[in-house]
Amino acid sequence: MDLKENRLSIIMEEIISHGQVEIKSLSKKLKVSTMTIYRDVEEFTKSGVLKKEKGILTSSQTFTLEYFHDVRANLNLDPKIKVAEEAGKIIKPNSFVAIDDSTTCLQFSHFPKYFEGTTVVTNNIKLINIFSKNPKIKIISLGGRYNRPTGSFLGLSTENTASQIPCHYLFMSSSSLDGTKIYTHDENVYRTKAIQMINSEKKYFLCDSSKIGKKAMNVQADLTEFEKCFFAGSHFDKGFESLLKKKKISFSYFKTKN
């Protein structure tokens, strides 16, 4: 990921977490000029995805409904791919594997070999389309109402189906992580993840390190609820690492270039 993509990742996360952000504060945080910030987001402000007024960037309805998932799917790819690669190694054949609709877990699409001989249970439409090409992978789609912002099926039908399918594993991620609390921005996504957690024997959390220290609207779970947590990124905060060890949370961290 290049420098502009890295800045966009931080800008998007700030807007997702807080709804708005001052351009001057972004400039100071990212150690670039305000003009650089303006150029980074120019495409989004021109199309109306982001609103720029009096030095403040805010999200618009267009951002929520059309750009959220696709933009984030292409940010912090190296860490996302790495945690997917490492987490997938624990899967055993003849198991039911639940996967959430996160852009992190979407990166399992790079490693179909881990899922051969298993049944994948997911509401992630892109993962369904990719895995359906492999005859060695059985797929159960949770179905329901298609939600464009998350690239997944959500709603009551999805939740009802998820509640009826117990799984051996669940792999999930989240939009934010603060302390050992993980957050989910969307209430519909929150409910589906909650049901997947209840119906899975072993739960695994995947996270790129850019999400650490950020909050969103809804507390989804605590890291103590997971069998193991997988982290990757160019930096891993020592204070956070100490907190994980203090709470005896099983984890692995993999250093990546980005």
LUMMIRO-898092 format. One record per residue (C-alpha): residue in three letters; residue number from 1; x, y, z. Coordinates in pm, 1 decimal, always signed. Layout:
<atoms>
ATOM   res     n         xx         yy         zz
ATOM   ALA   NUM          X          Y          Z
...
</atoms>
This chain:
<atoms>
ATOM   res     n         xx         yy         zz
ATOM   MET     1       +0.0       +0.0       +0.0
ATOM   ASP     2     +143.6     +340.5      -96.3
ATOM   LEU     3     +157.7     +649.9     +125.2
ATOM   LYS     4     -163.8     +799.5      -14.2
ATOM   GLU     5     -355.7     +476.2      +48.4
ATOM   ASN     6     -219.8     +465.7     +401.5
ATOM   ARG     7     -336.6     +821.9     +465.3
ATOM   LEU     8     -677.3     +745.0     +316.6
ATOM   SER     9     -707.7     +446.6     +548.7
ATOM   ILE    10     -651.3     +669.3     +850.2
ATOM   ILE    11     -884.5     +940.3     +718.5
ATOM   MET    12    -1162.7     +688.8     +654.3
ATOM   GLU    13    -1122.8     +529.3     +995.5
ATOM   GLU    14    -1141.7     +870.7    +1163.2
ATOM   ILE    15    -1460.2     +959.3     +976.8
ATOM   ILE    16    -1616.6     +618.1    +1041.6
ATOM   SER    17    -1537.5     +643.2    +1412.8
ATOM   HIS    18    -1632.2    +1007.9    +1471.5
ATOM   GLY    19    -1853.5    +1109.4    +1180.4
ATOM   GLN    20    -1627.9    +1404.8    +1101.7
ATOM   VAL    21    -1268.2    +1519.5    +1135.0
ATOM   GLU    22    -1082.5    +1851.2    +1111.5
ATOM   ILE    23     -844.9    +1872.4     +817.6
ATOM   LYS    24     -589.2    +2060.0    +1030.1
ATOM   SER    25     -585.7    +1778.9    +1286.5
ATOM   LEU    26     -541.5    +1523.7    +1006.6
ATOM   SER    27     -255.1    +1730.8     +867.3
ATOM   LYS    28      -84.3    +1732.9    +1207.3
ATOM   LYS    29     -145.9    +1364.0    +1271.8
ATOM   LEU    30      -25.9    +1251.7     +928.8
ATOM   LYS    31     +259.1    +1506.7     +917.2
ATOM   VAL    32     +162.3    +1640.8     +575.8
ATOM   SER    33      +23.4    +1971.9     +453.5
ATOM   THR    34     -347.4    +2049.5     +447.7
ATOM   MET    35     -322.3    +2068.1      +67.2
ATOM   THR    36     -202.2    +1706.8      +63.3
ATOM   ILE    37     -511.0    +1606.1     +260.1
ATOM   TYR    38     -731.8    +1798.4      +15.2
ATOM   ARG    39     -568.9    +1619.4     -277.8
ATOM   ASP    40     -604.3    +1279.0     -108.3
ATOM   VAL    41     -980.5    +1317.8      -68.0
ATOM   GLU    42    -1047.0    +1519.8     -384.4
ATOM   GLU    43    -1210.6    +1230.2     -568.8
ATOM   PHE    44    -1448.9    +1171.2     -278.4
ATOM   THR    45    -1539.6    +1536.4     -222.3
ATOM   LYS    46    -1608.8    +1594.0     -592.2
ATOM   SER    47    -1838.8    +1292.8     -611.2
ATOM   GLY    48    -2017.6    +1391.2     -290.8
ATOM   VAL    49    -1899.4    +1089.4      -94.3
ATOM   LEU    50    -1736.8    +1324.2     +159.1
ATOM   LYS    51    -1845.5    +1675.3     +247.7
ATOM   LYS    52    -1589.3    +1950.8     +301.7
ATOM   GLU    53    -1701.5    +2261.2     +488.1
ATOM   LYS    54    -1504.6    +2512.5     +696.8
ATOM   GLY    55    -1202.5    +2286.2     +720.0
ATOM   ILE    56    -1400.7    +1982.9     +832.3
ATOM   LEU    57    -1455.9    +1654.8     +648.0
ATOM   THR    58    -1781.7    +1470.5     +714.4
ATOM   SER    59    -1934.9    +1154.0     +572.6
ATOM   SER    60    -2240.6    +1168.9     +350.6
ATOM   GLN    61    -2520.0     +923.4     +283.0
ATOM   THR    62    -2342.0     +830.3      -39.5
ATOM   PHE    63    -2032.4     +733.5     +156.8
ATOM   THR    64    -2238.0     +508.9     +382.3
ATOM   LEU    65    -2438.9     +341.6     +109.4
ATOM   GLU    66    -2194.0     +303.7     -177.4
ATOM   TYR    67    -1830.0     +346.2      -81.9
ATOM   PHE    68    -1777.8     +208.6     +265.3
ATOM   HIS    69    -1711.0     -155.4     +186.3
ATOM   ASP    70    -1532.7     -116.3     -146.6
ATOM   VAL    71    -1298.9     +154.9      -18.8
ATOM   ARG    72    -1200.3      -33.1     +296.2
ATOM   ALA    73    -1159.5     -360.3     +107.0
ATOM   ASN    74     -855.3     -213.2      -67.3
ATOM   LEU    75     -689.9      -56.3     +237.0
ATOM   ASN    76     -427.0     -224.2     +458.8
ATOM   LEU    77     -425.0     -526.9     +231.5
ATOM   ASP    78      -87.1     -671.0     +334.2
ATOM   PRO    79     -180.1     -711.6     +703.9
ATOM   LYS    80     -527.7     -842.3     +615.5
ATOM   ILE    81     -387.4    -1104.1     +380.8
ATOM   LYS    82     -126.1    -1208.2     +636.8
ATOM   VAL    83     -371.7    -1267.2     +922.5
ATOM   ALA    84     -599.8    -1458.9     +686.6
ATOM   GLU    85     -309.8    -1676.6     +575.3
ATOM   GLU    86     -200.6    -1757.4     +930.9
ATOM   ALA    87     -549.3    -1806.0    +1076.4
ATOM   GLY    88     -652.6    -2036.7     +793.9
ATOM   LYS    89     -380.3    -2285.2     +888.8
ATOM   ILE    90     -576.4    -2401.9    +1193.1
ATOM   ILE    91     -877.7    -2525.5     +992.3
ATOM   LYS    92     -930.4    -2900.8     +981.0
ATOM   PRO    93    -1120.7    -3092.5     +709.1
ATOM   ASN    94    -1482.9    -3202.1     +756.7
ATOM   SER    95    -1564.0    -2896.0     +964.6
ATOM   PHE    96    -1820.9    -2617.8     +939.8
ATOM   VAL    97    -1646.4    -2281.3     +915.9
ATOM   ALA    98    -1836.8    -1957.9     +979.3
ATOM   ILE    99    -1687.1    -1643.5     +825.2
ATOM   ASP   100    -1819.0    -1292.9     +881.1
ATOM   ASP   101    -1864.6    -1019.2     +621.3
ATOM   SER   102    -1552.0     -819.7     +709.2
ATOM   THR   103    -1302.2     -703.9     +446.9
ATOM   THR   104    -1032.1     -876.2     +653.5
ATOM   CYS   105    -1195.6    -1218.1     +632.9
ATOM   LEU   106    -1258.3    -1157.7     +263.8
ATOM   GLN   107     -884.3    -1216.3     +223.0
ATOM   PHE   108     -942.6    -1588.6     +283.9
ATOM   SER   109    -1021.8    -1581.2      -87.5
ATOM   HIS   110     -643.9    -1593.7     -144.6
ATOM   PHE   111     -620.2    -1928.8      +36.6
ATOM   PRO   112     -897.5    -2161.2      -84.3
ATOM   LYS   113     -677.9    -2465.7      -11.5
ATOM   TYR   114     -740.0    -2418.4     +361.4
ATOM   PHE   115    -1113.1    -2461.6     +307.7
ATOM   GLU   116    -1111.3    -2763.6      +80.7
ATOM   GLY   117    -1305.0    -3044.3     +246.4
ATOM   THR   118    -1498.4    -2802.3     +469.1
ATOM   THR   119    -1837.6    -2635.5     +462.3
ATOM   VAL   120    -1813.3    -2256.8     +462.3
ATOM   VAL   121    -2104.8    -2070.4     +621.0
ATOM   THR   122    -2106.2    -1700.1     +537.3
ATOM   ASN   123    -2305.0    -1394.9     +435.7
ATOM   ASN   124    -2004.4    -1244.6     +252.8
ATOM   ILE   125    -2117.1    -1228.8     -112.1
ATOM   LYS   126    -1768.4    -1186.3     -261.8
ATOM   LEU   127    -1635.3    -1484.4      -69.0
ATOM   ILE   128    -1934.3    -1691.7     -178.0
ATOM   ASN   129    -1871.9    -1605.5     -543.4
ATOM   ILE   130    -1500.0    -1688.1     -520.9
ATOM   PHE   131    -1528.5    -2010.5     -322.3
ATOM   SER   132    -1815.9    -2135.6     -538.9
ATOM   LYS   133    -1561.9    -2188.9     -816.8
ATOM   ASN   134    -1383.8    -2453.7     -609.7
ATOM   PRO   135    -1572.6    -2787.0     -616.7
ATOM   LYS   136    -1388.9    -2905.4     -305.2
ATOM   ILE   137    -1552.0    -2636.8      -89.2
ATOM   LYS   138    -1913.9    -2668.9      +19.4
ATOM   ILE   139    -2093.9    -2340.2      +76.4
ATOM   ILE   140    -2394.1    -2239.9     +282.2
ATOM   SER   141    -2503.9    -1885.0     +210.7
ATOM   LEU   142    -2686.7    -1718.2     +496.5
ATOM   GLY   143    -2896.2    -1537.5     +236.5
ATOM   GLY   144    -3133.9    -1260.2     +327.8
ATOM   ARG   145    -3143.4     -898.1     +212.8
ATOM   TYR   146    -2836.5     -787.2      +19.8
ATOM   ASN   147    -2668.0     -488.5     +182.1
ATOM   ARG   148    -2445.4     -293.4      -56.4
ATOM   PRO   149    -2239.9     -100.0     +204.0
ATOM   THR   150    -2110.7     -420.1     +363.7
ATOM   GLY   151    -2110.4     -642.0      +55.3
ATOM   SER   152    -2313.8     -900.0     +245.4
ATOM   PHE   153    -2656.7    -1038.7     +326.5
ATOM   LEU   154    -2815.0     -897.9     +640.7
ATOM   GLY   155    -3147.9     -874.3     +816.7
ATOM   LEU   156    -3392.9    -1105.9     +988.7
ATOM   SER   157    -3371.6    -1385.8     +728.8
ATOM   THR   158    -2992.2    -1388.3     +756.1
ATOM   GLU   159    -3007.9    -1397.3    +1134.7
ATOM   ASN   160    -3264.3    -1679.5    +1137.0
ATOM   THR   161    -3052.0    -1893.2     +905.2
ATOM   ALA   162    -2734.0    -1825.2    +1103.1
ATOM   SER   163    -2906.2    -1929.0    +1426.7
ATOM   GLN   164    -2982.7    -2273.3    +1282.8
ATOM   ILE   165    -2629.7    -2366.6    +1171.0
ATOM   PRO   166    -2380.2    -2456.9    +1446.2
ATOM   CYS   167    -2016.7    -2428.7    +1334.2
ATOM   HIS   168    -1684.3    -2561.1    +1454.9
ATOM   TYR   169    -1501.0    -2235.6    +1381.0
ATOM   LEU   170    -1583.9    -1868.8    +1346.5
ATOM   PHE   171    -1345.2    -1619.6    +1190.5
ATOM   MET   172    -1436.8    -1256.0    +1231.9
ATOM   SER   173    -1295.6     -906.4    +1238.0
ATOM   SER   174    -1430.3     -563.4    +1332.4
ATOM   SER   175    -1414.8     -199.1    +1236.9
ATOM   SER   176    -1242.1      -90.2    +1559.0
ATOM   LEU   177    -1060.4     -220.5    +1864.8
ATOM   ASP   178    -1003.6      -23.4    +2184.7
ATOM   GLY   179     -838.8     -193.9    +2479.5
ATOM   THR   180     -975.4     -546.4    +2451.0
ATOM   LYS   181    -1321.4     -436.4    +2334.0
ATOM   ILE   182    -1408.6     -480.3    +1967.6
ATOM   TYR   183    -1665.4     -258.2    +1798.3
ATOM   THR   184    -1906.7     -289.9    +1507.7
ATOM   HIS   185    -2040.6      +22.6    +1337.8
ATOM   ASP   186    -2360.1     -121.0    +1186.1
ATOM   GLU   187    -2641.8     -264.9    +1399.2
ATOM   ASN   188    -2744.8     -524.3    +1138.1
ATOM   VAL   189    -2386.0     -644.5    +1107.8
ATOM   TYR   190    -2364.2     -650.2    +1487.1
ATOM   ARG   191    -2663.8     -883.6    +1522.3
ATOM   THR   192    -2539.3    -1130.6    +1262.1
ATOM   LYS   193    -2193.2    -1145.6    +1420.8
ATOM   ALA   194    -2348.6    -1196.0    +1765.0
ATOM   ILE   195    -2545.9    -1497.6    +1641.3
ATOM   GLN   196    -2239.2    -1640.7    +1468.3
ATOM   MET   197    -2047.3    -1610.8    +1794.7
ATOM   ILE   198    -2317.4    -1791.5    +1992.2
ATOM   ASN   199    -2334.9    -2078.1    +1741.4
ATOM   SER   200    -1962.1    -2144.4    +1702.2
ATOM   GLU   201    -1747.4    -2371.5    +1918.4
ATOM   LYS   202    -1419.6    -2186.2    +1865.0
ATOM   LYS   203    -1391.4    -1819.5    +1774.9
ATOM   TYR   204    -1093.0    -1642.6    +1618.2
ATOM   PHE   205    -1038.3    -1270.8    +1577.0
ATOM   LEU   206     -841.4    -1122.7    +1284.4
ATOM   CYS   207     -718.4     -765.2    +1290.1
ATOM   ASP   208     -474.4     -535.1    +1113.9
ATOM   SER   209     -294.0     -312.7    +1361.2
ATOM   SER   210     -437.0      +11.5    +1215.8
ATOM   LYS   211     -766.2      -62.6    +1393.9
ATOM   ILE   212     -613.4      -74.3    +1742.0
ATOM   GLY   213     -706.7     +214.3    +1967.8
ATOM   LYS   214    -1022.4     +313.1    +1778.8
ATOM   LYS   215    -1388.3     +301.3    +1876.3
ATOM   ALA   216    -1715.8     +273.6    +1685.9
ATOM   MET   217    -2081.2     +274.4    +1785.9
ATOM   ASN   218    -2142.4      -73.3    +1929.2
ATOM   VAL   219    -1933.0     -296.0    +2157.0
ATOM   GLN   220    -1943.0     -636.2    +1988.2
ATOM   ALA   221    -1732.6     -852.1    +2219.3
ATOM   ASP   222    -1416.6     -875.3    +2426.8
ATOM   LEU   223    -1097.8    -1038.9    +2305.6
ATOM   THR   224    -1114.9    -1274.8    +2604.2
ATOM   GLU   225    -1405.2    -1449.3    +2427.1
ATOM   PHE   226    -1181.3    -1572.8    +2145.4
ATOM   GLU   227     -970.2    -1885.2    +2125.5
ATOM   LYS   228     -695.0    -1682.9    +1962.8
ATOM   CYS   229     -640.3    -1339.7    +1806.6
ATOM   PHE   230     -432.0    -1276.4    +1495.6
ATOM   PHE   231     -273.1     -935.5    +1439.3
ATOM   ALA   232      -55.5     -801.8    +1158.2
ATOM   GLY   233      +88.7     -467.1    +1056.9
ATOM   SER   234     +400.8     -258.1    +1046.8
ATOM   HIS   235     +374.0     -170.7    +1417.2
ATOM   PHE   236     +237.4     -340.1    +1728.3
ATOM   ASP   237     +188.4     -115.8    +2030.6
ATOM   LYS   238     +386.6     -238.8    +2333.4
ATOM   GLY   239     +122.2     -119.0    +2577.3
ATOM   PHE   240     -144.8     -313.9    +2389.6
ATOM   GLU   241      +77.5     -621.4    +2379.7
ATOM   SER   242     +125.7     -597.9    +2757.0
ATOM   LEU   243     -250.7     -570.2    +2805.9
ATOM   LEU   244     -308.9     -888.4    +2604.2
ATOM   LYS   245      -52.8    -1076.5    +2811.2
ATOM   LYS   246     -194.6     -941.3    +3138.1
ATOM   LYS   247     -542.3    -1066.7    +3046.3
ATOM   LYS   248     -395.1    -1397.2    +2923.9
ATOM   ILE   249     -537.9    -1352.6    +2575.0
ATOM   SER   250     -384.5    -1592.2    +2323.2
ATOM   PHE   251     -250.4    -1400.8    +2023.4
ATOM   SER   252       +3.8    -1390.4    +1743.1
ATOM   TYR   253     +146.0    -1082.1    +1577.2
ATOM   PHE   254     +296.6    -1085.1    +1229.0
ATOM   LYS   255     +501.9     -789.2    +1111.6
ATOM   THR   256     +432.9     -662.6     +760.5
ATOM   LYS   257     +579.6     -378.4     +556.5
ATOM   ASN   258     +258.0     -177.7     +568.7
</atoms>
